[in-house]
Amino acid sequence: METTNRKLKMGMVGGGITGFIGAIHLRAALMENRIELVCGCFSSNTEVSRQSGSVYCLPEERIYSTYQEMFEKEMLLSEEERMNFVTIVTPNKHHFEPAMMALERGIHVVLDKPMTFSLEEAKVLQRKVEETGLVLALTHVYSGYPAVKEMKARIAAGELGKLRRIYVEYPQGWLAGRIEIEKGNNAGWRTDPKSSGKAGCMGDIGTHAWHLCEYVSGLKVEEMCAELNTFVPGRPIDDDGTAMMRMEQGVKALLAASQIAAGESNNINIRVYGEKGGLQWIQEDPNILYLKTSDDPEQIIHIGRDRSYLGKNTQWNVRTPGGHPEGFIEAFANIYRNFALTVAAQKAEEQPTPEMLDFPNVYDGVRGMQFIETIVKAGWDDEAKWVKWVE
């Protein structure tokens, strides 16, 4: 592949030094040495954007005050100089416009989740990706963990037999109090429907739980019965919720997500059960899968030791020596690496391998917005029981 050894040039919208997740994206993108940061508008605050670009060692002329200015001026540069793709790391309200501006200019896109502010915007992005043939990656990071990929492969191979039941939970405790009225944290926009969209907790972390459920099982949710809650007085959006979900092939799933589970950090836990046994993954112990069967003792499948028994896609996404954990930034890096290799293959007019194409895309993004629409519709309606998946 002739373009593989040439770095992709990355621009950023958001991701300044006053935030949290932007630095994670940047470290992950640079990890494989396939990507270089060349420009950015890192904040709506011009001074923060300038300071961030300086910290990121960019020349002053490639640090922009607005993303509109960035797209305008980058397109005046030669194809060798200007950015090849943009990463958008902003509140949900500001995902759609820069993503569309990029796609309209032939620039590939990486978006933080959820993909857009509304389902309508998500469908427009899908049509634009299909029209242009450009690559859009969505950073549902937990699908990037090698152990999760091993879980998916074993389920697809029929190791659990016909699937019956999935439990997935994502408890956090950082919003147990109304910290959004204070300064110096990232809670403000996440708890403001004008910036986050219809869902709070379910848009922020419930989408991760739902995506894990569909990703590892290979099955889609068809309808749900849900309850959303706002436990913290004065908060205008959900901070907790639960959903029973009916999936394809008769599989039943139970999803719970909460940001008021005091004392919890990021205790994601998914368990999948079939006729022959079950598999469990816990994000806070990310290198281990637990295999449970009726007739044998519980087995521990350790991703970080002898890897000869792991599937091809799992091995493709492992990068540390045995015994070292594959963590959060590495999972992000797997998404960026696979995205970069797919773009490189496209430039070389070659077909990306299945391993390269294994990252969340625009179709996952649309389904994520459909998940939000469905759970909000079901979760606040005490009269409704089962609600069909919103298309």
FENBEL-V888924 format. One record per residue. N is the residue number from 1. NEAR is the number of other ideal C-beta (glycine too) atoms within 8 Angstrom. Layout:
# FENBEL-V888924
N:NEAR
N:NEAR
This chain:
# FENBEL-V888924
1:7
2:4
3:8
4:8
5:3
6:6
7:7
8:12
9:12
10:14
11:15
12:17
13:15
14:13
15:15
16:13
17:9
18:6
19:11
20:6
21:9
22:13
23:10
24:11
25:17
26:12
27:11
28:13
29:14
30:10
31:11
32:9
33:6
34:10
35:13
36:8
37:13
38:11
39:13
40:17
41:14
42:15
43:11
44:4
45:7
46:7
47:6
48:12
49:17
50:10
51:10
52:16
53:13
54:10
55:7
56:10
57:4
58:12
59:5
60:8
61:4
62:10
63:15
64:12
65:6
66:8
67:11
68:7
69:10
70:14
71:13
72:8
73:9
74:11
75:8
76:5
77:8
78:5
79:5
80:4
81:7
82:12
83:11
84:9
85:16
86:15
87:14
88:15
89:12
90:11
91:8
92:13
93:11
94:11
95:15
96:11
97:8
98:14
99:15
100:11
101:11
102:13
103:15
104:7
105:8
106:6
107:13
108:12
109:15
110:16
111:14
112:10
113:13
114:11
115:14
116:14
117:8
118:9
119:12
120:6
121:12
122:15
123:9
124:10
125:18
126:12
127:8
128:11
129:13
130:7
131:6
132:8
133:6
134:10
135:12
136:15
137:14
138:16
139:12
140:14
141:10
142:12
143:14
144:13
145:14
146:13
147:15
148:14
149:14
150:14
151:14
152:11
153:11
154:13
155:16
156:7
157:6
158:6
159:10
160:14
161:9
162:6
163:14
164:9
165:10
166:15
167:9
168:16
169:12
170:14
171:10
172:13
173:12
174:7
175:16
176:9
177:5
178:8
179:9
180:12
181:4
182:7
183:3
184:3
185:8
186:7
187:10
188:9
189:10
190:13
191:13
192:11
193:9
194:5
195:11
196:16
197:12
198:8
199:14
200:14
201:16
202:17
203:13
204:11
205:11
206:17
207:15
208:13
209:16
210:14
211:15
212:15
213:16
214:13
215:12
216:12
217:12
218:8
219:10
220:8
221:15
222:8
223:11
224:14
225:10
226:13
227:7
228:12
229:8
230:10
231:7
232:11
233:4
234:5
235:13
236:7
237:12
238:13
239:15
240:14
241:16
242:10
243:14
244:10
245:13
246:11
247:16
248:7
249:7
250:6
251:13
252:11
253:14
254:12
255:13
256:12
257:15
258:13
259:15
260:11
261:12
262:6
263:4
264:10
265:6
266:8
267:13
268:14
269:11
270:15
271:10
272:15
273:10
274:12
275:6
276:7
277:12
278:11
279:15
280:11
281:14
282:10
283:11
284:8
285:6
286:14
287:10
288:12
289:13
290:11
291:13
292:9
293:8
294:3
295:3
296:5
297:3
298:7
299:8
300:8
301:11
302:7
303:16
304:10
305:7
306:5
307:10
308:4
309:5
310:10
311:9
312:6
313:11
314:15
315:9
316:7
317:14
318:11
319:6
320:8
321:4
322:7
323:5
324:7
325:7
326:16
327:7
328:7
329:10
330:13
331:15
332:16
333:15
334:13
335:17
336:17
337:11
338:14
339:14
340:12
341:12
342:13
343:13
344:14
345:12
346:11
347:7
348:10
349:4
350:7
351:4
352:9
353:6
354:6
355:10
356:10
357:9
358:9
359:13
360:13
361:10
362:12
363:7
364:12
365:19
366:14
367:10
368:17
369:15
370:12
371:13
372:17
373:11
374:16
375:16
376:13
377:11
378:14
379:13
380:7
381:8
382:4
383:3
384:9
385:3
386:9
387:12
388:7
389:10
390:9
391:3
